[in-house]
Amino acid sequence: MAHCPSHDILDTMTIERFDAIERLQTIRQQLDELSRRFSSQEVFGEWVPAVDVLDEGRQFRILVDVPGVNDEDLELHEEGQTITLAGVRHPLEGHYPRRERPTGQFRRTLTLPEAIVPNSAQASLKSGLLELVLQKARKTPRRGKK
């Protein structure tokens, strides 16, 4: 069978198109990370974990994506309606032909809609998901004038 140069050209074009799409996906991921960092007003740290806050009536449940972070590398500070979560994800030793997951320090500060009970946080870390449960502070009823 004779060699057809048009197949080589098509193969090269397919590879180049795939590389371009892969580069665009990487750029999109970086832009998404920058957007999340700026929208959360986080400027400290090398990466920003995604966070969900659920209002469950008497408590807040906060879910934080921190795959690869050990529980001993996490810190939580509470004050009034504000919590700050900080930590570090250490890189694994070895040679990386490709590396997309960020490592290093992070910091997230969240202002909750209501104050929380100081030191009420219960935390669990399972499969890269940090779950925090924070009890809401009781609202003191206002007494009207008689």
Beta strands, then each sheet from edge to edge (+ up, - down):
strand 1: 51-55
strand 2: 59-65
strand 3: 74-79
strand 4: 82-89
strand 5: 104-111
strand 6: 122-126
strand 7: 129-135
sheet 1: 1+ 2- 7+ 6-
sheet 2: 3+ 4- 5+
end
